[in-house]
Amino acid sequence: MHPKTLARKAAQFALTKKAQDVILMDLRKLTSMTDFFVVCSADSDTQVKAIADEVLDKMKRTGVSAWHNEGYGSLNWVLLDYVDVVVHIFRKDVRRFYNLEKLWGDALLESVEDDTGPAPVNAPRSAPVRKRTAKGQTTV
């Protein structure tokens, strides 16, 4: 499965458990460690666990198993590593603290919404499809 397709599937699975602020970060031009991050937030450690469990279960049902996972002990930040895609599930306050979007500021970001597919970050739905980097550079 293509990494971008895998990332979108993981994002959609997270949304089924009410993940918030779901984004895809395209890292292909920035690093060789992975192609995409899927980053999302949850209100509580219980929700972090529910989202992580859902992503792990649904991905496995599609024939893709995680190579590694961590963070189940504290449930502040669970990381699911699928090699080409890494899913980060944060409690909201922890996500603000680590701020991966700023750390990987040159990555292209796409917001993902339930059943509507990816949309450019900070762009209205009716606008032409554009992708933005965290530093404000826009590409069509």
C-alpha beads as a LAMMPS data file, in Angstrom:
LAMMPS data file: protein, C-alpha beads

140 atoms
139 bonds

1 atom types
1 bond types

-500.0 500.0 xlo xhi
-500.0 500.0 ylo yhi
-500.0 500.0 zlo zhi

Masses

1 110.0

Atoms # bond

1 1 1 0.000 0.000 0.000
2 1 1 1.304 3.463 -0.889
3 1 1 2.440 5.393 2.210
4 1 1 0.062 8.314 1.590
5 1 1 -2.882 5.914 1.276
6 1 1 -1.774 4.201 4.476
7 1 1 -1.536 7.562 6.269
8 1 1 -5.015 8.570 5.125
9 1 1 -6.457 5.249 6.281
10 1 1 -4.860 5.648 9.708
11 1 1 -6.244 9.191 9.937
12 1 1 -9.758 8.028 9.038
13 1 1 -9.562 5.204 11.599
14 1 1 -8.526 7.737 14.256
15 1 1 -11.483 9.929 13.347
16 1 1 -13.895 7.073 14.052
17 1 1 -12.920 7.448 17.722
18 1 1 -13.367 11.236 17.648
19 1 1 -9.727 12.188 17.198
20 1 1 -9.367 15.953 16.875
21 1 1 -7.190 18.208 14.730
22 1 1 -6.036 15.329 12.541
23 1 1 -3.266 16.257 10.131
24 1 1 -0.956 14.490 7.705
25 1 1 2.615 15.739 7.584
26 1 1 4.478 14.935 4.386
27 1 1 8.111 14.398 5.370
28 1 1 9.357 12.759 2.166
29 1 1 11.545 15.729 1.166
30 1 1 12.819 16.319 4.694
31 1 1 13.973 12.987 6.104
32 1 1 14.533 9.359 5.224
33 1 1 13.230 7.997 8.552
34 1 1 9.576 7.983 7.432
35 1 1 7.345 9.401 4.701
36 1 1 4.365 10.660 6.709
37 1 1 3.316 11.548 10.210
38 1 1 -0.330 11.349 11.163
39 1 1 -0.861 13.627 14.159
40 1 1 -4.061 13.884 16.181
41 1 1 -5.327 14.970 19.583
42 1 1 -7.592 13.523 22.254
43 1 1 -9.207 14.989 25.368
44 1 1 -8.137 12.260 27.812
45 1 1 -5.828 9.306 28.273
46 1 1 -8.854 7.023 27.849
47 1 1 -9.532 8.546 24.432
48 1 1 -5.836 8.318 23.477
49 1 1 -6.005 4.581 24.190
50 1 1 -9.284 4.157 22.291
51 1 1 -7.864 5.902 19.215
52 1 1 -4.612 3.929 19.337
53 1 1 -6.454 0.625 19.768
54 1 1 -8.770 1.454 16.859
55 1 1 -5.928 2.386 14.516
56 1 1 -3.943 -0.743 15.449
57 1 1 -6.977 -3.012 15.034
58 1 1 -8.286 -1.548 11.759
59 1 1 -4.841 -1.356 10.185
60 1 1 -4.222 -4.998 11.103
61 1 1 -7.567 -5.928 9.499
62 1 1 -6.377 -4.288 6.276
63 1 1 -3.240 -6.434 6.422
64 1 1 -0.835 -3.870 7.883
65 1 1 0.687 -4.452 11.310
66 1 1 2.612 -1.901 13.330
67 1 1 6.339 -2.486 13.437
68 1 1 6.540 -0.832 16.862
69 1 1 4.390 1.110 19.302
70 1 1 5.104 2.997 22.479
71 1 1 3.420 5.239 25.002
72 1 1 0.754 2.824 26.241
73 1 1 2.177 3.121 29.762
74 1 1 1.333 6.788 30.288
75 1 1 -1.189 7.407 27.464
76 1 1 -0.081 11.026 27.053
77 1 1 1.426 10.343 23.638
78 1 1 1.073 7.037 21.840
79 1 1 3.251 6.420 18.814
80 1 1 2.350 3.731 16.258
81 1 1 5.185 3.040 13.829
82 1 1 4.279 1.569 10.445
83 1 1 7.772 2.379 9.057
84 1 1 6.631 4.611 6.154
85 1 1 3.920 6.166 8.334
86 1 1 4.160 7.077 12.015
87 1 1 0.933 7.852 13.875
88 1 1 1.158 10.225 16.851
89 1 1 -1.830 10.323 19.194
90 1 1 -1.501 13.084 21.782
91 1 1 -3.467 14.391 24.697
92 1 1 -4.147 18.009 23.723
93 1 1 -1.847 19.605 26.301
94 1 1 1.012 17.272 25.410
95 1 1 0.596 18.005 21.694
96 1 1 0.848 21.738 22.383
97 1 1 4.017 21.161 24.434
98 1 1 5.855 19.067 21.812
99 1 1 4.446 21.000 18.832
100 1 1 5.531 18.622 16.051
101 1 1 4.006 20.960 13.475
102 1 1 6.575 23.625 14.419
103 1 1 9.430 21.153 14.879
104 1 1 8.833 19.839 11.343
105 1 1 7.927 23.313 10.055
106 1 1 8.961 22.657 6.445
107 1 1 6.599 19.689 6.048
108 1 1 3.507 19.990 3.897
109 1 1 0.440 19.736 6.141
110 1 1 -3.005 18.450 5.266
111 1 1 -5.972 18.568 7.586
112 1 1 -8.137 15.441 7.549
113 1 1 -11.829 15.565 8.337
114 1 1 -14.315 12.748 8.758
115 1 1 -15.723 11.445 5.450
116 1 1 -14.676 14.560 3.577
117 1 1 -11.075 13.588 2.928
118 1 1 -7.995 15.750 3.219
119 1 1 -8.257 19.515 3.024
120 1 1 -5.545 22.133 3.088
121 1 1 -4.723 23.422 6.550
122 1 1 -6.270 26.837 7.271
123 1 1 -8.086 27.030 3.942
124 1 1 -11.858 27.188 3.492
125 1 1 -13.528 24.192 1.866
126 1 1 -14.616 26.202 -1.185
127 1 1 -11.095 27.467 -1.909
128 1 1 -8.905 25.857 -4.585
129 1 1 -6.936 22.937 -3.207
130 1 1 -3.625 24.266 -1.950
131 1 1 -1.114 22.789 0.406
132 1 1 0.675 24.900 2.981
133 1 1 3.858 24.428 4.833
134 1 1 3.925 25.447 8.471
135 1 1 6.142 28.376 7.444
136 1 1 3.353 29.735 5.238
137 1 1 4.658 28.740 1.823
138 1 1 1.783 27.796 -0.482
139 1 1 1.786 25.389 -3.404
140 1 1 -1.084 24.541 -5.731

Bonds

1 1 1 2
2 1 2 3
3 1 3 4
4 1 4 5
5 1 5 6
6 1 6 7
7 1 7 8
8 1 8 9
9 1 9 10
10 1 10 11
11 1 11 12
12 1 12 13
13 1 13 14
14 1 14 15
15 1 15 16
16 1 16 17
17 1 17 18
18 1 18 19
19 1 19 20
20 1 20 21
21 1 21 22
22 1 22 23
23 1 23 24
24 1 24 25
25 1 25 26
26 1 26 27
27 1 27 28
28 1 28 29
29 1 29 30
30 1 30 31
31 1 31 32
32 1 32 33
33 1 33 34
34 1 34 35
35 1 35 36
36 1 36 37
37 1 37 38
38 1 38 39
39 1 39 40
40 1 40 41
41 1 41 42
42 1 42 43
43 1 43 44
44 1 44 45
45 1 45 46
46 1 46 47
47 1 47 48
48 1 48 49
49 1 49 50
50 1 50 51
51 1 51 52
52 1 52 53
53 1 53 54
54 1 54 55
55 1 55 56
56 1 56 57
57 1 57 58
58 1 58 59
59 1 59 60
60 1 60 61
61 1 61 62
62 1 62 63
63 1 63 64
64 1 64 65
65 1 65 66
66 1 66 67
67 1 67 68
68 1 68 69
69 1 69 70
70 1 70 71
71 1 71 72
72 1 72 73
73 1 73 74
74 1 74 75
75 1 75 76
76 1 76 77
77 1 77 78
78 1 78 79
79 1 79 80
80 1 80 81
81 1 81 82
82 1 82 83
83 1 83 84
84 1 84 85
85 1 85 86
86 1 86 87
87 1 87 88
88 1 88 89
89 1 89 90
90 1 90 91
91 1 91 92
92 1 92 93
93 1 93 94
94 1 94 95
95 1 95 96
96 1 96 97
97 1 97 98
98 1 98 99
99 1 99 100
100 1 100 101
101 1 101 102
102 1 102 103
103 1 103 104
104 1 104 105
105 1 105 106
106 1 106 107
107 1 107 108
108 1 108 109
109 1 109 110
110 1 110 111
111 1 111 112
112 1 112 113
113 1 113 114
114 1 114 115
115 1 115 116
116 1 116 117
117 1 117 118
118 1 118 119
119 1 119 120
120 1 120 121
121 1 121 122
122 1 122 123
123 1 123 124
124 1 124 125
125 1 125 126
126 1 126 127
127 1 127 128
128 1 128 129
129 1 129 130
130 1 130 131
131 1 131 132
132 1 132 133
133 1 133 134
134 1 134 135
135 1 135 136
136 1 136 137
137 1 137 138
138 1 138 139
139 1 139 140
